[in-house]
């Protein structure tokens, strides 16, 4: 909902001091809440979009989303972990279990994982999630 002007000020006054060259992607304004409405985060009563983040794949398919109220900030490391997991899946077809990090064990592609149902414990251990 922030205006282009508000984003410009945020970039120049705040972000430029936190991120050396500023953020490497554009910020967009959503006057009237059209985009927020499409993603289910527009608050009609307040006239604002609730903070959210969305991972959209190259085909335009929403793969992940997180919506939080203002008191709780988003976790950038989790967004990056999820992005890496989706990219790894697109490249290999492998499935990323809970808490997966690059270099940790993956599960075989979907149909192969289904064949292994009841034996996933042989591949993946709970400690891999942390």
WOBEL-V138279 format. One line per field, one symbol per residue. ss: DSSP state (A for helix, B for strand, O for the rest). phi: phi as a letter, one per 20 degrees, with the letter a starting at -180 (. if undefined). psi: psi as a letter, one per 20 degrees, with the letter a starting at -180 (. if undefined). A space follows every 50 residues. Layout:
ss=???
phi=???
psi=???
This chain:
ss=OOOAAAAAAAAAAAAAAAOOOOOOOOOOOOAAAAAAAAOOOBBOOOOBBO OBBBBBOOOOOBBBBBBOOOOOOOOAAAAAAAAAAAAAAAAAOOBOOOOO OOOOOOBOOAAAAAAOOOOAAAOOOAAAAO
phi=.ffgfffffgffedffeecgemfebfdcecfnmffgfgemdedgfemcef fbccddfgenefdbbbccfgfdffdfffffffgffffffffdnfddfgmg cgnegddfghfffffegncfgfeddgfffc
psi=hqrhgghgggghhfhhhhogjrqkqqqqqmpikgghghjkjpoggikqpq prqpoprijjpphqqppqqhipqqohhhghggghggggghhhiqporpjp qpirqrqrqghhhhhjpijhhhgpqhiii.
